[in-house]
């Protein structure tokens, strides 16, 4: 599984790199903490394949990296995506390494 670390993602955001960021958590989780991106909850991803870019890097994230990792594997296996990366450690690791003020849950 291809992954990016929170530090790598922060550099991509700061440099305004052209990529797609997708949050696969549930809406109530976004209310607690978010690093942005488009919300497509895990259960809705397969119904929204057309919203996922095939032309640029796509970074998926969730709370810990488990759900987004499962989504990544399903997209690769069933839809042939090769441009998707998982945020290693999810938003928990982001809060630990990049934004300690972010609420953890």
N, C-alpha and C positions, 0 to 999 in steps of 0.2 A: 504494500500500500504506500502510495506517495504521500508524504506529509510535509507541512511547513510548520516551523516553530512559531511561537508568539513573537519572538524577536524578528524573524523573517517577515511575518505578516505586518508588523509595525513598520518596518522599512518600506514594504510595498505600499502601505497606506500613506506614509509620509512623502514618498516620492511620486505619489499619484499614478502609480503603475496601473495600466489598463487590465483589470481582472474582474471577475464576478465573485462576490461574497454572498454565500447563502447560509442562513441560519435555519437549521432543521428542528429547532426546539418548538415547543408549544407557545401560543401567544401569551399565556400567563407568565411564562418564564422570561419573556422579553421585557415584561413590566418590571422584573426584578433587576436584571442586568443585561446589557447589550453592547456589542461592538459594531453594530450597524449591519448593513447588508439586507438582502431581500429575505423575508420570512416565507419559507415553504416547509411547514411542519413535516416531519418524517413520514407520517401516514398519507400525506398529499403529494409527495414527490413524484411518484410514478404516474399520477394524473396530470403532472405539470412538466413533463419532459421537454416540451417546446419552449419553456422558459429558461432552460439551462443551456448556456452557450457551448458550442462545440469549437468555436474559433479563438478562444482565449482561455487562459488559466482560470479555473473555477476552484474556489476554496470553500469547503463545507465546514461548518462548526456546530457544536452542541455544547452541553454542559461539561462533559468530560472527554469527549472524543469518541465514545463508543457508538452512539447513534449515528453520528456523521460518518464514522468508519464503515458501519453496516450499509448506509446509503451509498457511499462511494463504491463498495464492492458490488452492490446490486446494479448500479448504473454501469459499471465496467462489464459485468457478466452478462447482463440482459439487454443492454442498449449500446454497447460498444464504445463508451466514452473512454478516452485516453488522456484527457486534459484536467482531471479532477484530483484535488489534493485535500487531505484532511488536516484540520488544525490540531496539532499534537497537544493532547491534554485539555483541549476545549477551552471554554471560557474560564474554567477554574485556573488553568495554567496561565491564561492571559492576565487574570487578576493578580496572581502571585508574582509574575515576572514584569508586567507592563503597567498595570493600574491597580496598586494595592488599595485604593479607595473604593474600588468596585465591590459591591455586595456579593458575597459568596452564598450559595444555597445548596 
